[in-house]
Amino acid sequence: MTIYSNFLLIFFFFWNAHKNFNSIDSHVFVLLFKIKKLCFFYTFEYRKSLNSIR
């Protein structure tokens, strides 16, 4: 649960940071790219922790 709450916190942080820009369109792609990277990283870490528990 903490992994996903951290992800939500990071997501809202990036979203609020990007909302302040005038040209949101160009920044949305950067935001989506960061989210994709974070999703991959967190799912990878999550699977690693699951395997270590077993």
N, C-alpha and C positions, 0 to 999 in steps of 0.2 A: 504493500500500500504506500509506503513512504516513497518508493521510486516514482509512482504515478503522481503523487501529490507534488513532488519536486518538479516533475515534468510540467504539471499545470502551472506552478509558480513561474517557471522559466518561460512558459508559453505566454502567460499574461504579461510578464515583464517585457518580452520582445514586442508583444502586440501594442502595449502602451507606448513603448519607445518609438514604434513605427507609426503610430497614429498621429504623432506630433509633426511628421513631415508633410509638406504641401503636396508633393507628388507621391501619392501612396502607391500607385501602380508599379513603379520600378522597385519599390521596397518590398512589395508583397512577394515577389519572386525570391528575394533574399531571405525573407521570413520563412517561406515555404521550404527553401533549401536548408535553412538552419533546423527547422522542425524535422525534416526528413533525416538529417544527420543525427539529431538528438534521439529520434525514434529508434533508429538503427542501433545507436550506442546503448540506449536503455534496454532494448529487448535483448541485445547481446549480453549485457551485464546481468540482466534478469535470468536468462538461461544459464549463465555461468554459475550464479548463486544457487539456482535450483539444482544443478548438477552437483555442486559441492555439498548441498544438504543431503542428497542421496549418497 
